Amino acid sequence: MEYKELSNGFKIPVIGLGTWLMGGGREPDYSKDDKEIKAIKEAIKLGYTHLDTAEMYAVGHTEELIGKAIKKINKSKLFITTKVTNEHLHYEDVINSAKASMKRMKIKYIDLYLIHAPNPEIPIKETMNAMNYLIEQKLVRYIGVSNFTTKQMIEAQKVSKSKIVVNQIEYSLLTRNQGKYGSNNNMELETVPYCQENNIIIMAERPIERGLLLKSHPILDKLEQKYGKTKAQIAINWLISKKNIVTIPKSSNVEHMKENLGALGWKLSNKDVKLLDETNFESLKE
Ligand SMILES: NC(=O)c1ccc[n+]([C@@H]2O[C@H](COP(=O)([O-])OP(=O)(O)OC[C@H]3O[C@@H](n4cnc5c(N)ncnc54)[C@H](OP(=O)(O)O)[C@@H]3O)[C@@H](O)[C@H]2O)c1
């Protein structure tokens, strides 16, 4: 596994495993539990060490599946990110959420704890105080945010003793500046450069846009031929070729997991990164 590192020593795998829809979406779905537990175990065997999840995924059931999958694994070899939902951002709620996530995953600490999304109804200082308390208690190693604009990140950092090391945002060849989640816009124009200049990791969610980036497109078709790599590998390589960007493609399919890891160990040329930077992929949405 390759890593990206910040100057404060925070180090994170370049590719992690996303887990949204494992064990359900907005409701738990227990029908494929055995398959999903097996998939997570397979991913770890293949070399994934970073698992990205959230208390909101399948209302906690995704975390339960992770707990079952990692039961016999040395936790110090894993890097686990989870998120507190934006309805739980009052002081006590944040602490209770973190403890409940740890209980579901049967872990003693969370490597990276993120605020899933901003909530303008709850003072950010209150939330950050709780995030800092979790660090002081060694229940959480690092803290970060998700779906935050630059302004929201700056406000959160101002009232936090510990550094915000990650902003997890929707970012891919297709998303660029237009997110699907509320205020999550201007990622490329603003959030990404701000993070790159301020020692913050950007964790790109939806790196293959749930399959849209696997569709035929003249530039992707051409690069696929040129490098002998698949479209998923090109889309992921483009992301991780950039300063401070890591990503978390989700897959429950071993072949897809292997394919996505195949985005490591080679590089798009600077010229092709620029070509992809300058290409509009909007037609893939049709
Ligand atoms: N913070 C947030 O608000 C937020 C929002 C969205 C996502 N996320 C995180 O980011 C992760 C990734 O985003 P995502 O799951 O929405 O989208 P994604 O990773 O872009 O796409 C996942 C979908 O693509 C398929 N897939 C993956 N690799 C493939 C491959 N090589 N070939 C063909 N199909 C492939 C998967 O199916 P198979 O399982 O069959 O492979 C799944 O249906 C999430 O799982 C979650 O952890 C966070």
The ligand as an SDF file (V2000), in Angstrom:
LIG
                    3D

 48 52  0  0  0  0  0  0  0  0999 V2000
  -18.9620   11.5220    3.2960 N   0  0  0  0  0  0  0  0  0  0  0  0
  -19.9770   11.3290    2.4920 C   0  0  0  0  0  0  0  0  0  0  0  0
  -20.9890   12.0440    2.5470 O   0  0  0  0  0  0  0  0  0  0  0  0
  -19.8960   10.2360    1.4620 C   0  0  0  0  0  0  0  0  0  0  0  0
  -20.7530   10.2560    0.3470 C   0  0  0  0  0  0  0  0  0  0  0  0
  -20.6070    9.2540   -0.6120 C   0  0  0  0  0  0  0  0  0  0  0  0
  -19.6520    8.2650   -0.4310 C   0  0  0  0  0  0  0  0  0  0  0  0
  -18.8470    8.2560    0.6660 N   0  0  0  0  0  0  0  0  0  0  0  0
  -17.8130    7.1930    0.8890 C   0  0  0  0  0  0  0  0  0  0  0  0
  -17.0940    7.0180   -0.3230 O   0  0  0  0  0  0  0  0  0  0  0  0
  -17.1940    5.6560   -0.7370 C   0  0  0  0  0  0  0  0  0  0  0  0
  -17.1470    5.5620   -2.2550 C   0  0  0  0  0  0  0  0  0  0  0  0
  -18.2680    6.1900   -2.8500 O   0  0  0  0  0  0  0  0  0  0  0  0
  -19.5070    5.3880   -3.4750 P   0  0  0  0  0  0  0  0  0  0  0  0
  -19.6050    4.0450   -2.8620 O   0  0  0  0  0  0  0  0  0  0  0  0
  -20.6750    6.2700   -3.3570 O   0  0  0  0  0  0  0  0  0  0  0  0
  -19.1530    5.3100   -5.0190 O   0  0  0  0  0  0  0  0  0  0  0  0
  -17.9660    4.6830   -5.8800 P   0  0  0  0  0  0  0  0  0  0  0  0
  -16.9000    4.1460   -5.0070 O   0  0  0  0  0  0  0  0  0  0  0  0
  -17.6020    5.6960   -6.8960 O   0  0  0  0  0  0  0  0  0  0  0  0
  -18.6970    3.4920   -6.6460 O   0  0  0  0  0  0  0  0  0  0  0  0
  -19.1320    2.3220   -6.0050 C   0  0  0  0  0  0  0  0  0  0  0  0
  -19.9380    1.4910   -6.9980 C   0  0  0  0  0  0  0  0  0  0  0  0
  -19.1220    1.1480   -8.1160 O   0  0  0  0  0  0  0  0  0  0  0  0
  -18.9900   -0.2690   -8.2160 C   0  0  0  0  0  0  0  0  0  0  0  0
  -17.5850   -0.5450   -8.5140 N   0  0  0  0  0  0  0  0  0  0  0  0
  -16.5060   -0.2830   -7.7390 C   0  0  0  0  0  0  0  0  0  0  0  0
  -15.3600   -0.5970   -8.3750 N   0  0  0  0  0  0  0  0  0  0  0  0
  -15.7200   -1.0690   -9.5960 C   0  0  0  0  0  0  0  0  0  0  0  0
  -14.9950   -1.5470  -10.7040 C   0  0  0  0  0  0  0  0  0  0  0  0
  -13.6720   -1.6070  -10.6880 N   0  0  0  0  0  0  0  0  0  0  0  0
  -15.6980   -1.9520  -11.8130 N   0  0  0  0  0  0  0  0  0  0  0  0
  -17.0490   -1.8850  -11.8290 C   0  0  0  0  0  0  0  0  0  0  0  0
  -17.8000   -1.4310  -10.8090 N   0  0  0  0  0  0  0  0  0  0  0  0
  -17.1360   -1.0280   -9.6900 C   0  0  0  0  0  0  0  0  0  0  0  0
  -19.4430   -0.8570   -6.8850 C   0  0  0  0  0  0  0  0  0  0  0  0
  -20.0840   -2.0840   -7.0920 O   0  0  0  0  0  0  0  0  0  0  0  0
  -19.4810   -3.4720   -6.5330 P   0  0  0  0  0  0  0  0  0  0  0  0
  -19.6300   -3.4320   -5.0510 O   0  0  0  0  0  0  0  0  0  0  0  0
  -20.3060   -4.5020   -7.1980 O   0  0  0  0  0  0  0  0  0  0  0  0
  -18.0380   -3.5190   -6.9600 O   0  0  0  0  0  0  0  0  0  0  0  0
  -20.4390    0.2020   -6.4150 C   0  0  0  0  0  0  0  0  0  0  0  0
  -21.7000   -0.0540   -6.9860 O   0  0  0  0  0  0  0  0  0  0  0  0
  -18.5110    5.1990   -0.1020 C   0  0  0  0  0  0  0  0  0  0  0  0
  -18.6710    3.8060   -0.1070 O   0  0  0  0  0  0  0  0  0  0  0  0
  -18.4070    5.8320    1.2440 C   0  0  0  0  0  0  0  0  0  0  0  0
  -17.5330    5.0820    2.0790 O   0  0  0  0  0  0  0  0  0  0  0  0
  -18.9510    9.2380    1.6050 C   0  0  0  0  0  0  0  0  0  0  0  0
  1  2  1  0
  2  3  2  0
  2  4  1  0
  4  5  1  0
  4 48  2  0
  5  6  2  0
  6  7  1  0
  7  8  2  0
  8  9  1  0
  8 48  1  0
  9 10  1  0
  9 46  1  0
 10 11  1  0
 11 12  1  0
 11 44  1  0
 12 13  1  0
 13 14  1  0
 14 15  2  0
 14 16  1  0
 14 17  1  0
 17 18  1  0
 18 19  2  0
 18 20  1  0
 18 21  1  0
 21 22  1  0
 22 23  1  0
 23 24  1  0
 23 42  1  0
 24 25  1  0
 25 26  1  0
 25 36  1  0
 26 27  1  0
 26 35  1  0
 27 28  2  0
 28 29  1  0
 29 30  1  0
 29 35  2  0
 30 31  1  0
 30 32  2  0
 32 33  1  0
 33 34  2  0
 34 35  1  0
 36 37  1  0
 36 42  1  0
 37 38  1  0
 38 39  2  0
 38 40  1  0
 38 41  1  0
 42 43  1  0
 44 45  1  0
 44 46  1  0
 46 47  1  0
M  CHG  2   8   1  16  -1
M  END
$$$$
